[in-house]
Amino acid sequence: MVWLINRFNITKWLILFMCLVSNYAISQNGSRWINLYQDTSFLPMEKISFGQKSYVKKHINSSQNYRFPSDISNVKISRITFSLALSKYEDLINGEIKSTTSLSSVYDLGTYSRSDHKWQLFGLRGKIRNKEILIIDSNMNMDFSDDEVHVLPKLVFNPEWPRVANMNYPMDTCYYFDIEYEQLYHHLIYPRKTKIAVQVFSELNPSTNALEYTDNFAIGFVSRLKFEGDINKTKVNFLVEDALPWENSSLKVKVKIKDNNVQRLCQKDKFNLNGNYYSIDSIDIINSRLLLTNHHYENTFFSLEGPSVVNNKDIIKIDTFGIQNQYKFVHVWGSWCLPCRKKLPELVTLQQSYNNVQFYGLCTDTSSEKCKKLMEENKIKWDNIFLDLKEFEKNDPLNVHTWPTYFVLNKDNMVLLKTSELEQIKDFFIKNL
């Protein structure tokens, strides 16, 4: 009997020890969720991305569905939905997307909406005494009579703007709102609070050549999710811009390590923390957290090969392992990318200033001739590989999400810096060369 009890105790402590070892291994070598806090402090308009636009409702039954003041004329009501499935459906019926293939997947996620929760934000556009107005139903009760009326400013065309038909021109101001909505995800309702900014775009009237306000509105998220603390004995700041809480791999994270420059990283991009390499592999907007993975191994830039832009009959290899320069520089670009084209002259100047840095180019495009022409116009002499854009996006070995993207490597091919900002490259070379 005693032996059985002792045996039971030994087994119990052995299991406990194994659990502790297992937890330690997971925390040391795997991934863990980092909780974020919401920062709702003021954010100026120029730092807000107004990426979510409303769609105008084509049928309005004012006596049944909506209430609004009787002195408003030319009433147009539009909405933004916090349901991914219905948002995709509205994109489809309004011609923003052409395929229905994405609809089935989002419905499978349980993101369609029910009638008993807050899932849509309505806005009213119209006129009061010939003045353009906007009302946002910020309390989501479908009653515009208890919401603030915003008189839109008089439109003035900025002489620096191009005159283009169907182009959306921004206002010189925006309106801020605190809203509470409910997100349905995997058939569960998640209440969320956030701060948004709203503005109304304008378009040129081709007959009068004057600006006119559109009938819809656009929102941008002001709230930001933050983390400030120590990871691997290093002070780190994470900043994620708030967004609709959908599975969105395009969300970027601003990472500041100690007092160094801020890096704007895509998900799965690796960064160095005190000798270990980490990546942010997922962002959970609903629960205000991000998934941080410790990879331990070095962030190495591997050799690539492909046809030369200058002579596509030649297969050249960017053999970064074979070059022993202290630093190597690689830029990913394409002729279709306006920022890429604008930065080429600066790259030439940079290469001339640091001729001890080995330069390489990866031209991702539909035609090597377009890249070749730009190289000749800008007198680019360093090796450039041509990679078909569609194939590169399918099998991207470098985890590139924005064009241009720049890499700085050390002599051991470790990625020291990955950015889309050429100024960060210049600052790095100034400090280290």
C-alpha positions as CSV (number, residue, x, y, z in Angstrom):
1,M,0.0,0.0,0.0
2,V,2.8,2.4,0.9
3,W,4.6,1.4,-2.3
4,L,1.5,2.2,-4.3
5,I,1.2,5.6,-2.6
6,N,4.8,6.4,-3.2
7,R,4.5,5.2,-6.7
8,F,1.5,7.5,-7.2
9,N,3.4,10.4,-5.7
10,I,6.5,9.8,-7.9
11,T,4.3,9.6,-11.0
12,K,2.5,12.8,-10.0
13,W,5.7,14.7,-9.5
14,L,7.1,13.3,-12.7
15,I,4.1,14.5,-14.6
16,L,4.4,17.9,-13.0
17,F,8.1,18.1,-13.8
18,M,7.4,17.1,-17.4
19,C,4.7,19.8,-17.7
20,L,7.1,22.4,-16.3
21,V,9.9,21.4,-18.7
22,S,7.3,21.4,-21.6
23,N,6.1,24.9,-20.7
24,Y,9.7,26.1,-20.4
25,A,10.6,24.6,-23.8
26,I,7.6,26.3,-25.4
27,S,8.4,29.7,-24.0
28,Q,12.0,29.4,-24.9
29,N,11.9,27.9,-28.4
30,G,8.4,28.4,-29.7
31,S,5.7,31.0,-30.0
32,R,3.8,33.0,-27.4
33,W,1.0,35.5,-27.4
34,I,1.9,39.1,-26.3
35,N,-0.9,41.1,-24.9
36,L,-1.4,44.7,-26.3
37,Y,-3.1,47.7,-24.8
38,Q,-5.3,50.1,-26.8
39,D,-4.0,53.6,-27.2
40,T,-6.8,56.0,-28.1
41,S,-4.8,59.3,-27.9
42,F,-5.3,61.9,-30.6
43,L,-3.9,61.0,-34.0
44,P,-3.6,63.8,-36.6
45,M,-5.4,63.3,-39.9
46,E,-2.3,63.0,-42.0
47,K,-1.3,59.8,-40.1
48,I,-4.7,58.1,-40.6
49,S,-5.4,55.8,-43.5
50,F,-9.0,56.2,-44.7
51,G,-9.2,52.8,-46.3
52,Q,-12.7,51.6,-45.6
53,K,-15.4,53.2,-47.7
54,S,-19.2,53.0,-47.3
55,Y,-21.7,51.9,-49.9
56,V,-24.8,53.9,-50.6
57,K,-28.1,52.1,-49.9
58,K,-30.2,52.1,-53.0
59,H,-33.5,51.8,-51.3
60,I,-34.5,53.9,-48.3
61,N,-37.7,53.4,-46.3
62,S,-37.4,56.4,-43.9
63,S,-40.7,55.6,-42.1
64,Q,-39.6,52.1,-41.2
65,N,-35.8,51.7,-41.2
66,Y,-34.2,55.1,-40.6
67,R,-35.1,58.3,-38.7
68,F,-33.6,61.7,-39.6
69,P,-34.5,65.4,-39.3
70,S,-37.2,66.5,-41.8
71,D,-35.3,69.5,-43.0
72,I,-32.6,67.5,-44.7
73,S,-32.9,67.3,-48.5
74,N,-31.1,65.0,-51.0
75,V,-30.7,62.3,-48.5
76,K,-28.2,59.5,-49.2
77,I,-27.6,56.8,-46.6
78,S,-24.6,54.5,-46.8
79,R,-23.1,52.0,-44.5
80,I,-19.8,50.2,-43.6
81,T,-20.3,46.7,-42.4
82,F,-18.2,45.0,-39.7
83,S,-19.1,41.6,-41.2
84,L,-16.3,40.3,-43.5
85,A,-18.8,38.1,-45.5
86,L,-21.2,40.9,-46.2
87,S,-18.4,43.4,-46.9
88,K,-17.1,41.0,-49.5
89,Y,-20.6,40.6,-50.9
90,E,-21.0,44.4,-51.2
91,D,-17.7,44.6,-52.9
92,L,-18.9,42.1,-55.4
93,I,-22.3,43.7,-56.2
94,N,-20.6,47.2,-56.4
95,G,-18.0,46.0,-58.9
96,E,-14.9,46.3,-56.5
97,I,-14.2,42.5,-56.9
98,K,-14.9,40.3,-59.9
99,S,-14.9,36.8,-58.4
100,T,-17.2,35.0,-55.9
101,T,-14.4,32.5,-54.9
102,S,-13.5,34.5,-51.7
103,L,-17.1,34.5,-50.4
104,S,-17.3,30.8,-49.6
105,S,-14.2,30.9,-47.4
106,V,-15.3,33.9,-45.3
107,Y,-18.8,32.4,-44.8
108,D,-17.1,29.3,-43.5
109,L,-15.4,31.4,-40.8
110,G,-18.8,32.3,-39.4
111,T,-18.4,36.0,-40.1
112,Y,-21.8,36.6,-41.6
113,S,-24.0,38.8,-39.4
114,R,-27.2,38.3,-37.5
115,S,-29.9,40.8,-37.0
116,D,-29.5,40.9,-33.2
117,H,-26.1,42.6,-32.9
118,K,-24.4,45.8,-33.9
119,W,-22.5,45.1,-37.1
120,Q,-23.0,48.1,-39.4
121,L,-22.2,51.8,-39.2
122,F,-24.5,54.1,-41.1
123,G,-23.8,57.6,-42.4
124,L,-26.2,60.2,-43.9
125,R,-25.2,62.7,-46.6
126,G,-27.5,65.5,-47.6
127,K,-28.2,69.2,-47.5
128,I,-29.6,71.6,-45.0
129,R,-30.3,75.1,-46.4
130,N,-28.0,74.2,-49.4
131,K,-25.1,73.3,-47.1
132,E,-23.5,69.9,-47.5
133,I,-23.8,67.9,-44.3
134,L,-22.8,64.6,-42.8
135,I,-24.3,62.6,-39.9
136,I,-22.8,59.5,-38.5
137,D,-25.0,57.1,-36.6
138,S,-22.3,56.6,-34.0
139,N,-24.6,54.9,-31.4
140,M,-25.8,52.5,-34.1
141,N,-29.5,52.8,-33.4
142,M,-30.5,53.7,-37.0
143,D,-31.8,57.1,-35.7
144,F,-29.9,60.1,-37.2
145,S,-32.0,62.6,-35.2
146,D,-30.0,62.0,-32.0
147,D,-26.6,62.4,-33.7
148,E,-24.5,65.5,-34.3
149,V,-24.9,67.2,-37.7
150,H,-21.5,68.1,-39.3
151,V,-21.5,70.9,-41.9
152,L,-18.9,70.0,-44.5
153,P,-16.3,72.7,-45.4
154,K,-16.5,74.6,-48.7
155,L,-14.5,72.7,-51.3
156,V,-11.3,74.4,-52.7
157,F,-9.2,72.6,-55.3
158,N,-5.6,72.3,-54.4
159,P,-3.5,73.5,-57.4
160,E,-1.0,70.7,-56.7
161,W,-3.6,68.1,-57.3
162,P,-3.9,66.5,-60.8
163,R,-7.2,66.9,-62.5
164,V,-8.3,63.3,-63.0
165,A,-11.9,62.0,-63.6
166,N,-13.2,59.6,-60.9
167,M,-10.3,60.4,-58.5
168,N,-11.1,60.8,-54.8
169,Y,-9.8,64.1,-53.4
170,P,-9.5,64.3,-49.6
171,M,-11.1,66.9,-47.3
172,D,-8.8,69.1,-45.3
173,T,-10.4,67.9,-42.0
174,C,-12.0,64.9,-40.5
175,Y,-14.4,64.0,-37.7
176,Y,-13.6,61.7,-34.7
177,F,-16.0,59.2,-33.1
178,D,-15.9,56.6,-30.3
179,I,-17.9,53.6,-31.4
180,E,-18.9,50.3,-30.0
181,Y,-19.7,47.5,-32.3
182,E,-20.0,43.7,-32.2
183,Q,-17.9,41.4,-34.4
184,L,-19.2,37.9,-35.3
185,Y,-16.3,35.5,-35.7
186,H,-16.5,31.7,-35.8
187,H,-20.1,32.2,-34.7
188,L,-19.2,34.0,-31.6
189,I,-19.9,37.7,-30.8
190,Y,-17.0,39.9,-29.7
191,P,-17.9,43.4,-28.4
192,R,-15.3,46.0,-29.4
193,K,-14.6,49.6,-28.6
194,T,-12.5,51.8,-30.9
195,K,-12.0,55.3,-32.0
196,I,-12.4,56.1,-35.7
197,A,-12.0,59.2,-38.0
198,V,-14.5,59.9,-40.8
199,Q,-14.2,62.1,-43.8
200,V,-16.0,62.6,-47.1
201,F,-14.1,62.5,-50.4
202,S,-14.9,64.7,-53.4
203,E,-14.7,64.2,-57.2
204,L,-14.4,66.5,-60.2
205,N,-17.7,67.1,-62.0
206,P,-16.7,66.7,-65.7
207,S,-19.3,69.1,-66.9
208,T,-18.5,71.9,-64.5
209,N,-14.9,71.0,-63.8
210,A,-15.6,71.7,-60.1
211,L,-15.3,69.6,-57.0
212,E,-18.4,67.9,-55.6
213,Y,-18.7,65.8,-52.4
214,T,-19.5,62.1,-52.9
215,D,-22.5,60.5,-51.4
216,N,-20.6,58.1,-49.2
217,F,-18.0,58.4,-46.4
218,A,-14.7,56.7,-45.4
219,I,-13.4,55.7,-42.1
220,G,-9.9,55.3,-40.7
221,F,-9.0,53.7,-37.3
222,V,-7.4,56.0,-34.8
223,S,-6.9,53.5,-32.0
224,R,-3.6,51.8,-31.9
225,L,-2.5,48.6,-30.2
226,K,0.7,48.9,-28.2
227,F,3.2,46.9,-26.3
228,E,6.1,48.3,-24.2
229,G,8.3,46.0,-22.2
230,D,11.3,43.7,-22.1
231,I,11.8,40.7,-24.4
232,N,15.0,38.7,-24.2
233,K,16.4,41.3,-21.8
234,T,15.8,44.0,-24.4
235,K,13.4,47.0,-24.3
236,V,11.0,46.7,-27.2
237,N,8.0,48.7,-28.4
238,F,5.3,47.2,-30.7
239,L,2.7,49.4,-32.4
240,V,-0.1,48.0,-34.5
241,E,-2.7,50.2,-36.2
242,D,-6.2,49.2,-35.4
243,A,-8.3,47.7,-38.2
244,L,-11.4,45.7,-38.8
245,P,-10.8,42.5,-36.9
246,W,-10.6,40.1,-39.8
247,E,-7.9,37.6,-40.7
248,N,-5.6,40.2,-42.3
249,S,-2.0,39.2,-43.1
250,S,-1.3,42.6,-44.6
251,L,-1.3,44.4,-41.2
252,K,2.1,45.8,-40.4
253,V,3.8,46.3,-37.1
254,K,6.1,49.2,-36.1
255,V,9.0,47.8,-34.0
256,K,11.3,49.9,-32.0
257,I,14.2,48.2,-30.2
258,K,15.9,50.2,-27.5
259,D,16.6,53.6,-28.9
260,N,17.1,52.5,-32.5
261,N,15.1,53.6,-35.5
262,V,11.5,52.3,-35.9
263,Q,11.2,49.4,-38.3
264,R,7.9,48.9,-40.1
265,L,7.7,45.1,-40.5
266,C,5.2,42.8,-42.2
267,Q,4.0,39.7,-40.5
268,K,6.6,36.9,-40.5
269,D,9.5,39.4,-41.1
270,K,12.4,38.5,-38.8
271,F,14.2,41.0,-36.5
272,N,17.1,40.7,-34.2
273,L,16.7,40.9,-30.4
274,N,19.9,40.6,-28.5
275,G,21.3,37.8,-30.8
276,N,18.0,35.9,-31.3
277,Y,15.7,36.3,-34.3
278,Y,12.0,36.8,-33.8
279,S,9.0,37.3,-36.0
280,I,5.4,38.4,-35.5
281,D,3.5,35.6,-37.1
282,S,-0.1,36.7,-36.4
283,I,-2.1,39.7,-35.1
284,D,-5.3,39.1,-33.2
285,I,-7.2,42.4,-33.3
286,I,-10.2,40.9,-31.5
287,N,-8.3,39.9,-28.4
288,S,-5.6,42.7,-28.7
289,R,-2.6,40.5,-28.9
290,L,0.1,39.3,-31.3
291,L,1.9,36.0,-31.8
292,L,5.7,36.3,-31.2
293,T,8.0,33.5,-32.4
294,N,11.6,33.0,-31.3
295,H,13.5,31.4,-34.2
296,H,17.0,31.5,-32.6
297,Y,18.7,30.9,-35.9
298,E,20.3,33.6,-38.0
299,N,18.1,35.5,-40.5
300,T,20.0,34.6,-43.6
301,F,19.6,35.9,-47.1
302,F,19.9,33.0,-49.5
303,S,21.4,33.0,-53.0
304,L,19.1,33.6,-55.9
305,E,19.5,33.0,-59.6
306,G,17.7,33.9,-62.8
307,P,18.1,35.6,-66.2
308,S,19.9,38.9,-66.4
309,V,17.8,42.0,-67.0
310,V,20.5,43.3,-69.4
311,N,20.8,40.0,-71.4
312,N,18.1,37.5,-70.6
313,K,20.0,34.7,-72.2
314,D,22.5,34.8,-69.4
315,I,21.6,33.2,-66.1
316,I,23.2,35.1,-63.3
317,K,23.4,34.2,-59.7
318,I,23.2,36.6,-56.9
319,D,25.7,34.6,-54.9
320,T,25.8,36.7,-51.7
321,F,27.8,33.9,-50.0
322,G,30.6,34.3,-52.4
323,I,31.0,38.1,-51.8
324,Q,33.0,39.0,-48.8
325,N,32.2,42.8,-48.7
326,Q,31.5,44.1,-45.3
327,Y,28.0,45.0,-46.4
328,K,25.8,44.0,-49.4
329,F,22.7,45.8,-50.6
330,V,19.8,44.2,-52.5
331,H,16.8,46.1,-53.8
332,V,13.5,44.5,-55.0
333,W,11.8,46.7,-57.6
334,G,9.7,46.8,-60.8
335,S,9.0,49.2,-63.7
336,W,5.3,49.2,-62.8
337,C,6.1,50.6,-59.3
338,L,6.2,54.4,-59.3
339,P,8.1,54.7,-56.0
340,C,10.7,52.2,-57.4
341,R,11.2,54.3,-60.5
342,K,11.5,57.6,-58.5
343,K,14.2,56.1,-56.2
344,L,16.5,54.7,-58.9
345,P,18.5,57.9,-59.4
346,E,19.0,58.0,-55.6
347,L,20.2,54.4,-55.7
348,V,22.8,55.3,-58.3
349,T,24.1,58.2,-56.2
350,L,24.2,55.9,-53.1
351,Q,26.2,53.3,-55.0
352,Q,28.7,55.8,-56.2
353,S,29.1,57.1,-52.6
354,Y,29.7,53.6,-51.2
355,N,31.6,51.7,-53.8
356,N,32.8,49.2,-51.1
357,V,29.2,48.0,-50.8
358,Q,28.1,45.2,-53.3
359,F,24.8,46.2,-55.0
360,Y,22.3,43.7,-56.5
361,G,18.9,44.2,-57.9
362,L,15.8,41.9,-58.3
363,C,13.5,43.3,-60.9
364,T,10.1,41.7,-60.5
365,D,8.1,42.5,-63.5
366,T,6.1,41.3,-66.5
367,S,8.8,42.1,-69.0
368,S,12.6,42.3,-68.7
369,E,12.7,45.0,-71.5
370,K,10.9,47.5,-69.3
371,C,13.4,47.0,-66.5
372,K,16.3,47.1,-69.0
373,K,15.1,50.5,-70.4
374,L,15.0,52.0,-66.9
375,M,18.4,50.6,-66.1
376,E,19.8,52.2,-69.2
377,E,18.1,55.5,-68.6
378,N,19.5,55.7,-65.0
379,K,22.9,54.2,-65.9
380,I,22.6,51.3,-63.5
381,K,25.7,49.1,-63.7
382,W,25.2,46.5,-61.0
383,D,23.8,43.0,-61.6
384,N,20.0,42.7,-61.8
385,I,18.1,39.5,-62.0
386,F,14.7,39.4,-63.8
387,L,12.0,37.5,-62.0
388,D,8.4,37.1,-63.3
389,L,6.2,39.1,-61.0
390,K,3.4,36.5,-60.7
391,E,5.8,33.7,-60.1
392,F,7.7,35.8,-57.5
393,E,4.5,36.6,-55.6
394,K,3.5,32.9,-55.6
395,N,6.9,31.6,-54.3
396,D,8.3,34.7,-52.6
397,P,11.5,33.5,-50.8
398,L,12.1,36.9,-49.3
399,N,8.7,37.6,-47.8
400,V,8.3,40.9,-49.7
401,H,5.0,42.7,-49.2
402,T,5.8,46.2,-50.5
403,W,7.7,47.6,-53.5
404,P,10.4,48.7,-53.3
405,T,12.0,46.6,-50.6
406,Y,15.6,47.1,-49.6
407,F,18.0,44.6,-47.8
408,V,21.3,45.3,-46.1
409,L,23.4,42.1,-45.5
410,N,26.6,41.7,-43.6
411,K,29.5,39.6,-45.0
412,D,27.9,36.4,-43.5
413,N,24.7,37.1,-45.3
414,M,22.7,38.0,-42.2
415,V,19.9,40.5,-42.9
416,L,20.8,43.6,-40.8
417,L,18.0,45.7,-42.2
418,K,14.9,45.2,-44.3
419,T,12.8,48.2,-45.2
420,S,10.9,50.0,-47.9
421,E,12.3,53.4,-46.8
422,L,15.5,54.4,-48.6
423,E,16.2,57.0,-45.9
424,Q,16.7,54.2,-43.4
425,I,19.3,52.6,-45.7
426,K,21.1,55.9,-46.0
427,D,21.1,56.4,-42.2
428,F,22.5,52.9,-41.7
429,F,25.4,53.5,-44.1
430,I,26.2,56.9,-42.6
431,K,26.4,55.3,-39.1
432,N,28.3,52.2,-40.1
433,L,30.6,53.2,-43.0
